Amino acid sequence: MKDMMDLVCATANLGKYAEIAAILEGVAEVRPRPDAVGEIEESAGNFVGNARLKATAVASATGLPALGDDSGLEVDVLHGAPGVDSAIFGGLQRSDDDNRKHLLAVMEGQTNRRARFRTVLVVAWPDGREIIAEGVCEGFISNLEIGERGFGYDSVFIPELTPGILKDARQHRTFAEMTMAEKNLISHRSKALGKLLEMLRDEP
């Protein structure tokens, strides 16, 4: 990749778009998904398939390479749920608040609270080419919501940190207690985007 590329972000989630644009700043001109694209049904049943559906739909509609993502929270004691159903875990109304409340309710009394965020990214070109990258952030589910920042499950997820990776030495903070810059150093999405950047550098 010799020059900064134009990349259309296929997500309709403004929180995800802001994180992606911030991480790729200076590398790619990340455009938001055009309103004219409309709703894209995530019917593949897995992260890769859903990300591909979004990326190919937006690439076809815009004539530009598009970045599709699918992310989810996997909780060990729930056998990997909510996983690809993370957005509707608390009901089909897709409310972040309902999702968090439902998760804390089903986790009440559980001592094994290990979980991870997983992101799969697909960049699709209008000519059919694609590249795929994945990132994972290990952590735990908190006992209650903590923090005002972020979106989705951020206020109930405590990432497992490598000592010294953040200037703030506190180890037991939710994503919602961190600044976007701090979260972007360690998150599943930033890890996936880092791998994606390596692949994009090899693109003509």
N, C-alpha and C positions, 0 to 999 in steps of 0.2 A: 504494500500500500504506500505509494509514493506521496500522495497528497491527502489532505483531510477529506474524508468521504462524507457524502450526504447519506444519512441513515434515518429512516422513518421508524419511530417507536410504535409498535403495534398495540401496546397496552392502553386501556382506557382508564387505568388507575393512576391518578395524578401523583400520588405518593411514589409509586414505582418509577414513573416518568422522571420525576425530579431527581431521584437517586441515580438513575441511569445517565441522565444528562450531566449531572455533576461529576460522575466517575469518568465519563468519556470526554469531558471538556478538554479541548486542545487536540483531541485525536479525531473526533467525528462531530459533524454538525448534526445533532440529534433533533429531529423535528417531531412534534406531537402527531398522533394519529388524526387524520382529517375526519371531521364530523360526518362527512358524506359516506365514509366506509360503513358506518352502522355497526350493529351488534354482531359479533362473531361467536357462533356456538362452539363451546369447548367440549366436544363430544368424543374425543379420542380415547378417554379413559386412562391416559397416562401423561406424565409431564412433557415428554418429548413430542408426542402427537399433538397435544394442545398447543404447545409453542409453535410447532410447524404450521398448524391450521391458521393461527393468527399471522405469522410472518408471511406465508404465501398469499393470504387474502389481501394483505396490505400492499405487498410488492406488486401484485397483479393490478390493484386499484390505482396505485400511484406511479408505477413504472420505475420505482427506485428500490434499492435494497432495503429490506425491512427487518427489524429486530423484534422477534416474538419471544415472549417469556412465559413460563408457567412456574409457579412457586407454591410450596405448601409446607405445612408443619406436620412432622411425623413424630408421634408420641409412642414410645416403646410399649408402655403398658396397655395402650389401645391398639396394639398390633399394627402400628404405622398410620393409623387414622389421626387426624382427618385427611391427610395426604392430598390427593387431587381434588377432594371435596372441601378443602379448607375454606373456600369462600362461602359455602352454603352449610357449614357445619351446624350453625344455630338456626337454620331455616332458609327457605328459598328467597326471602327478602334480601339476602346478601348484606346483612348489617354486621359491621365489625364488632359493635357492642354486643349484639346477640351471640356472635361466634365466641367471643371471649368469655362471656357469662356461662355459656353452655359448656365450654371446655373446663372452666374452673369447677362447675357443678359435677361433671362426670369424673373429675380428678380428685374430688373431696375424699380425704382419708387415704389416698394412695401414697405410699412411701417411695416407690420408684417413680421419679418425675423426670427421668431423662428423655430428651427430645432433640430434634434437629430441624432446622430450616433447610429446605432443598430448593434450588433454582436450576432450571434448564433453560438455556438460551438457544434460539435458532435464528441465524441470519439467512434470509432467503433472497435471492436475486430474481428479477423477472425472467431470466433465461433458464431458471430451474436449478442453478447451483445453490448449495447451502453448506453452512458449517454449524456445528453443534458444540456447546460447552456447558459444563455443569459445575455448580458450587454448593458446598455443604457447610453449615455452621452448627456445631454441636453445642448443646446446652441443656437447660432444665426449665420446667414449668414452675413459675412462682405460685405461692399460695393465695395471692391476691394481686389485683392490678396495681402497678406502680409506675409513675411517670406520665408526663403529658405530651411527649413528643411522639413522632412516628405514626404508624397506622397499622391496621390489621391486628396481629397478635403481639405486637411489639411490647405492650405493657405487661404481658404475662410470660415473656421469654427472657431468661437469663443466659446470655452466651457464656460458654466456657472459654476463659481468656488465657493466653500465654502471658506469664508475668512480664511486665515491662513493655507490652505492646502498645498500651495507652498511657498517656501522661498521668491521667487520674488513676491512682493505684487501687481504687476500690474494685474488688473482684466480683462482687455480687450485685450488679446493676442490670436492670432490664434494658432492652434496646430503647425503650421509651424514655429512659433517664439519660441517654447519651445524645450528644449533638449529632447532626447528620455526618459531619466529618469523622467523628469517632466511629459511628456505625459503619461508615463506608470503608474503614480500615480493616474490618473483621467480618463483615456480613457475608452470607451465602451469595448474595447478588454481586458483591464486589469481587469475590473469588471467581465466580463464573465469568464476569466481565474481564478479569485479568487474563484468564485462559483465552477468552475470545479475542482480546487484543493481540496476543501472540499469533493467533491464526490469521487475523486480518492483516498483519504486517507482511504475510507471505502472499497476499492477494495482489494482482496487478493493478 
